[in-house]
Amino acid sequence: MLRDEFGISKVIYPGSFIQISPSFIFSYVVYVDSDKNAVKFFKSNALVEMINERKEYSEDPEIAFHGIDYSNLIEDYHSKFDLLISQYAGFISGVCRPYLRPSGYLLVNNSHGDAGMASLDSDYKLIYAVHKTKGKYRLSNSSLDTYFIPKKDITVTKELLLDRKKGLGYTKTAPLYLFQKMAK
Ligand SMILES: C[S@@+](CC[C@H](N)C(=O)[O-])C[C@H]1O[C@@H](n2cnc3c(N)ncnc32)[C@H](O)[C@@H]1O
């Protein structure tokens, strides 16, 4: 879905832990995680075999792993990626934004508040809510302005989200959101 409709080929996944499912869809994925078990996992020779068994593309998979703190940005990767993934691993949308090319995409959930953070960021525009029905993901761009409205009568700021470190309750939610980085 994302690969073909949005022309995504290069993907970076900071805070991936051992979650290699992006490599089943995308042939080029860079993983970043500082956890020692992730470091060990990505050393395994069985990894490419595991990906080959499940991949949905014809070319050979290409993966790279960096066992570092994702806030230590890797200069060579700046503006190189079509898709940045942020799942349950903190505020990646802001810190790792330099990795995205102009008009690149951010796929993010709100577990740690990062989707809410992206919604407040003028460098990103929400283009789809991603819903899951009967095990299948579905993109919806209807009434996007009705997401990220807090349940409580509060003013949501980046500082508030940074302090909480987990997602706020919003009146309408989706499991995932697709944002686009504004071209500058
Ligand atoms: C809850 S796990 C989520 C893993 C994966 N994203 C998923 O959805 O299953 C959070 C991961 O983020 C990593 N992480 C959190 N902060 C990080 C940082 N600043 N630099 C590198 N990795 C980080 C942790 O090491 C951990 O592996």
PDBQT file of the ligand as one rigid body, heavy atoms in Angstrom, charges set to zero:
ROOT
HETATM    1  C1  LIG A 201       8.776  -0.115  23.331  1.00  0.00    +0.000 C 
HETATM    2  S1  LIG A 201      10.100  -0.452  22.235  1.00  0.00    +0.000 S 
HETATM    3  C2  LIG A 201       9.311  -0.325  20.681  1.00  0.00    +0.000 C 
HETATM    4  C3  LIG A 201       9.971  -1.144  19.651  1.00  0.00    +0.000 C 
HETATM    5  C4  LIG A 201       9.333  -1.092  18.270  1.00  0.00    +0.000 C 
HETATM    6  N1  LIG A 201       9.307   0.267  17.759  1.00  0.00    +0.000 N 
HETATM    7  C5  LIG A 201       7.935  -1.666  18.269  1.00  0.00    +0.000 C 
HETATM    8  O1  LIG A 201       6.995  -0.960  17.886  1.00  0.00    +0.000 OA
HETATM    9  O2  LIG A 201       7.795  -2.848  18.610  1.00  0.00    +0.000 OA
HETATM   10  C6  LIG A 201      11.055   1.054  22.314  1.00  0.00    +0.000 C 
HETATM   11  C7  LIG A 201      12.427   0.915  21.697  1.00  0.00    +0.000 C 
HETATM   12  O3  LIG A 201      12.941   2.208  21.477  1.00  0.00    +0.000 OA
HETATM   13  C8  LIG A 201      14.307   2.216  21.814  1.00  0.00    +0.000 C 
HETATM   14  N2  LIG A 201      14.683   3.595  22.132  1.00  0.00    +0.000 N 
HETATM   15  C9  LIG A 201      14.042   4.461  22.957  1.00  0.00    +0.000 A 
HETATM   16  N3  LIG A 201      14.697   5.622  23.004  1.00  0.00    +0.000 NA
HETATM   17  C10 LIG A 201      15.768   5.495  22.193  1.00  0.00    +0.000 A 
HETATM   18  C11 LIG A 201      16.828   6.363  21.817  1.00  0.00    +0.000 A 
HETATM   19  N4  LIG A 201      16.889   7.624  22.296  1.00  0.00    +0.000 N 
HETATM   20  N5  LIG A 201      17.768   5.913  20.960  1.00  0.00    +0.000 NA
HETATM   21  C12 LIG A 201      17.719   4.637  20.466  1.00  0.00    +0.000 A 
HETATM   22  N6  LIG A 201      16.729   3.770  20.783  1.00  0.00    +0.000 NA
HETATM   23  C13 LIG A 201      15.776   4.186  21.637  1.00  0.00    +0.000 A 
HETATM   24  C14 LIG A 201      14.425   1.277  22.995  1.00  0.00    +0.000 C 
HETATM   25  O4  LIG A 201      15.743   0.775  23.104  1.00  0.00    +0.000 OA
HETATM   26  C15 LIG A 201      13.414   0.204  22.614  1.00  0.00    +0.000 C 
HETATM   27  O5  LIG A 201      14.029  -0.840  21.915  1.00  0.00    +0.000 OA
ENDROOT
TORSDOF 0
